């Protein structure tokens, strides 16, 4: 009789194998699905005796083909990629705006100094003086529109950061929920593989948003913390991340877990949050400061030179530019109501045709300004150097992004190599388990015939 | 030997196609605009070089505009000075004629009458002004006339020089300026002398052989000679200035040409290179697509 029971166990094992194979084949296109197989173990004989070969086959468990290290690699690659990818659109937009020859600050400065130069041919000519006023106004507008672009980028970063934090909180909660469910399956005996896959997918998404450290616990749950150690998920509980806006416009992030609150450091966050932070502190804020400083120093130098001279009617010179750092749209303006006849090109109150002050104004082109990150540069070269620095930052980010993409692709490939489904392999398994089933059925048939023969003996 | 999962083929194909489309789009954009680099990040150092070339070009353009405006202004000055010089030579001829001892007082009175319009002409030309009413020969005091006439003052001091002798400088090169004006401080003195001799010659019963009259005529002619010489010197100076400007213009034109060539070398797309790349990328895409078509047909499920 053990023949029938052996064959029965074989048939049931084959069925389990076929079920696992069918699950794999059904999920061949499911992203993040870890393939499973059956673990077959032969059973020791129940009955004593030298002639007892064994008691069939058992399926003690399903095998889940996963490599924890490869998952960790994928997640760290996701963080690096997220960091680089987030900053790139901002960098490219700023490059396009600032690097455009026709609409940049450089050609505005060219036009302004060109108008001053043209007036030196005939310093008292009204149309030439009016041209200077127009060129000054156009230059101020270029500064303002660039400042507006920078200010818009800053608002966009704040928005994106808030959205990212909401996503992080959502994902943390989901992971905590899944952790609970996975821990529960240890008691109920349900196969947690699908739950684990879902949780790992969420961890992958989260890793793209912020850099993580993941630790597997004994009960099957995963604890997640930030790079600095602040906890995001512990067992079935999730932390909440929030951002508060400071008076200077920057944001401070904090993580609240249970009754503790941790203020997050400015740097080293990784993922999208880190990318936004990097871009804001290393590129955007210095650029805002540089453009503001350049506008201020230009306005101060031009105004000081004008005030030191005399208008054609003999009155002392009046300023041309006004600088106001509080608004983005009106940072640099020409003084309202200024006219060509107010421009003080003369160094003497009595000689209206004297152009010495005008020549001094023209020479301001090679005067120096001090900008953060660049040091002392000439006024005509300042914008060029700012654009060059921006170009180099963007180039570095693009190179790092390409590398991060390659690393991520390889990590994914490596993960799939272990956990991905190969349909050819499954087809072979299908064939083998089918044959195993058919062979075991045949054994049952033979055992039945033997039994019938034995009964026939008894009549 | 690494195990390949079924979705690996599709992922590889996807990545390859995306990369190829990105490269194709980039090349097409560059071919459309003709520029080698569309963004500063592609080559920051070249961006800096080209930006500096453009700045220099803009400055040179302005200098060249100034030079041509200045050249026409200097020509205008020369025309006025020539007119004054002609008038002065006519006055000199009249004075020589008047100094002939055989003239009667009616003769010299008639000559003096022909002298007046020449005097006025010289006075008006000295006080030439531009379209906005600024005086050309007043130096930098362009609001006040070069020579003022006060009819209440005694003869011989009615004309005064009310301009100054400062130069108006025009920027024609980096740190290079050229004066654009001519000042005429000597005209007032000469006009006074001429008015004095004119009044003398018009007094009824004047005798040309009177030593006082002779002295007046001689003084006027001496003054005239001095001013004719100084005006001629000024005209020569204007000629010299025109030569300097022509040289500067040629120099600027050469620098500008070399800048433009440098900009082309740095920034212009090499079309033959781009066409080859375009070909290469297209072939790569086609090959990948054919390979994928072959590979994706393979499946064991078709055989069992």
Interface residues (C-beta under 8 A of the other chain):
Chain A: X28 X29 X91 X92 X95 X96 X98 X99 X101 X106 X107 X110 X113 X114 X117 X118 X120 X121 X122 X123 X124 X125 X126 X312 X346 X348 X350 X351 X352 X353 X354 X355 X356 X359 X362 X380 X381 X384 X385 X387 X388 X389 X390 X391 X392 X393 X394 X395 X398 X409 X412 X413 X414 X416 X417 X418 X419 X420 X421 X422 X423 X424 X427 X428 X430 X431
Chain B: X2 X3 X4 X5 X6 X7 X8 X11 X15 X39 X40 X41 X42 X43 X44 X45 X47 X48 X51 X52 X54 X55 X58 X59 X61 X62 X63 X65 X66 X69 X70 X73 X130 X132 X134 X138 X139 X140 X141 X142 X143 X164 X166 X168 X169 X170 X171 X177 X180 X181 X299 X300 X301 X304
